Amino acid sequence: MFVTKEDLKKLGFGNYQAYSLIKQAKALMVQKGFAYYNSKGLGQVPVEAVEEILGTKLNFKEVEEYA
């Protein structure tokens, strides 16, 4: 599963926080050897990468229930 800045904003993160998390996750993926994520135009990353940065699981099901 992949996540975008807009998905993170729906979870309650601010605009800059969401942008920063995506940027950090892309850097983490490049560090792990996935050069594909070195693209500036790419705006989605694996959920697992964001969860690794945050140190917790993200729950998208609660957001979907209120959408």
N, C-alpha and C positions, 0 to 999 in steps of 0.2 A: 504494500500500500504506500502511496506517495502523498505528500502534504505540500500545500502551497501557502503563501503568505496570507491569503484570504481565509484559508481553513484555520490557521492559527489565530487570526483576528476573531473568528467565530467562537473560538475557545476562550476568548477573553484577553488575549495578549494585545497590547497596544500596537500601533502601526510600526513604530521603530523597533519594538521588541520582536515582532514577527519577522520583519526584514532582517534583523540581526541574527535571529535563529536560523533562517534559511541560509544566510551567508556563512555562518559558522558550520552548518551541516554540510554545505558544499565543500568547504575547506577540509572538513573531516573526511569526506568521501575521497577527495583528491589525495589526501595523506594516506588513505588506505589502498591507494593504487587505482582508483577509478577516475582516469583522466577525463572522462566524459563530463564530469561535473565541474570542469574548469571553464566552462562556457558562461559568459556573462548573460546570455539570453535565456538560460535555463532557470526556471522559477519554481521547480518542484524537486523535492528530495525525499528519500525514504523516511517513513515515520520513525523507523528504528534509529536513524542518525540524530533526529531531533530529541528523541527520548534519551539517547545516550548523553547528549549535552545537558539536558535538564535533570537527568538522574531519576526520572519517574515515567510511568506510562501515561499516555494521553488517552482520554476517553471521548471518542467522537460520537458514541451512541447517545449520550445525554444531549448533545448539541442537536443531533438529528431529531430527537423527540420534540424539541421546542421550535424547530424550524417551520 
